[in-house]
Amino acid sequence: MSKGKFVGWTSLILMTVAAMQVIAQQDEGPILRPKNPPMPAVANPQAVCKFLSERMQSSLPQVPTLCSGTHEVSGYYEINVFTPKDVLEGEMRRSWSSALFQALEATVLEKSLNGACSAKELTCFVNVTDSFMARAGIHYRFILSKGDVSELQTLVKTFHGTEFSDPWYLTWWETLMTSKESEHPQSKENADLIGKMACEDYLHASAAAFRLRNKPPPSCYVLLTTYKAIYIEMAFSDFVGALVSNNLADLPKTVGRAFDGTAYDGQVILKSPYMSMADGTQQRVYYTIPLRDLEFLYEEIQSGTRSEASAHIILVSRYRGEGQTTMTSLFRSDQKDSLLFRDAAVVNVRFGQNNTVSLQTTDGAEWRMSEDNLLRCGVSPGSEISLFAVLEKPPALSVQRGGEPCRLDVAFVSGW
């Protein structure tokens, strides 16, 4: 067949097929199309890991970052981020962790992941560790979601911070330190032993400073231990000694160092005796410092990321909270802030008459409640409590039970 005839027959066949399609469509009803096209499938955990590791590698190619992801439970991804380098207590600490924070923020916004780690329907649990932490069996485990990242960014803006600024860096690290976990079993006995050693280290490191003031060092002892938390109390002999911020300078290098390789939570408490004020009230110094903040500052100093002077400024301005400073009232008469937020733990439970119970908590306050109330919320020594109080209104004290807050009906008794 010649080329011209072949082209002619081909054209005729195509025209015939087209005509038959038109006739067929005329006989059919209208073609129905869905108003809302189906949503794209959520990406798999391997895609999340690929995105994270590529972002880390492009930001910091000199430090390898590995990632693995699993989807063993419906609706949950397990994302494990690891670097075989000892970066978090070395000179790459700030650069590697900043690259990680930036990559995590980008992950929840990445459109190609189709909602993974950002939608409510699919939650990402992220585990982060480096070589040093892995050898100690420690990792950070937290939930990564668009909502949580948005709240973190809003908090950074309140401190007038931007990406890579100190407020941004510190806020992200607070998220990590709150989620610090151990792969090994923890015990009260081990916490107690480390606490006693930390007290000895602090008293030895600060002895010269107290000799210069011609004052005795504080008594340092373990106030409370549980299998996951420890509360260390430092009782100063005078009001000024507890008030002077320089007495905090050795805490990161002693207490922070002692607990750095553990996952214990808790607080260090600094207090003075009560002192009679001009208005006739009894007041004292009572500060609380989260244990994990001391660990963080030790790591900052140890890695060379921050000087001891810079760490001290952050400790005083950001991490030092106030406990119960007055003996007979929850608020001080000169207190400008009409709101109180405090986290503490129950030290003692004492049963009294007429179905009453008194609780002494690590923030230095004593509370009265009914025995029925105690049993309803399952309160016992070591129970962690949260206080929220508004001036001239009943305080709200709650304890976690079954993953939910259980409100306690209490009355303030005194500072103890």
Buried (B, 14 or more C-beta within 10 A) or exposed (E): EEEEEEEEEEEEEEEEEEEEEEEEEEEEEEEEEEEEEEEEEBBBBBBBBBBBBEBBBEBBEEBEBEBBBBBEEEEBBBBBBBBEBBBBBBEBBBBBBBBBBBBBBBBBEBEEBBBBBBBEEBBBBBBBBBBBBBEBBBBBBBBBBBEBBBEBBEBBEEEEBEEEEEBBBBBBBBBBBEBBBBEEEBEBEBBBEBBBEBBEBBBEBBEEBBEEBEBEBBEBEBBBBBEBBBBBBBBBBBBBBBBBEEBBBBBBBBBBBBBBBBBBBBBBBBBBEBEEEEEEBBBBBBBBBBBBBBBBBBBBBBBEBBEBEBBBEBBBEBBBBBBBBBBEBBBBEEBEEEEBEBBBBBBEBEEEEEEBBBBBBBBBBBBBBBBEBBEBBEBEEBBBBBBEBEEEEEBBBBBBEEEEBBEBBBEBBBBB
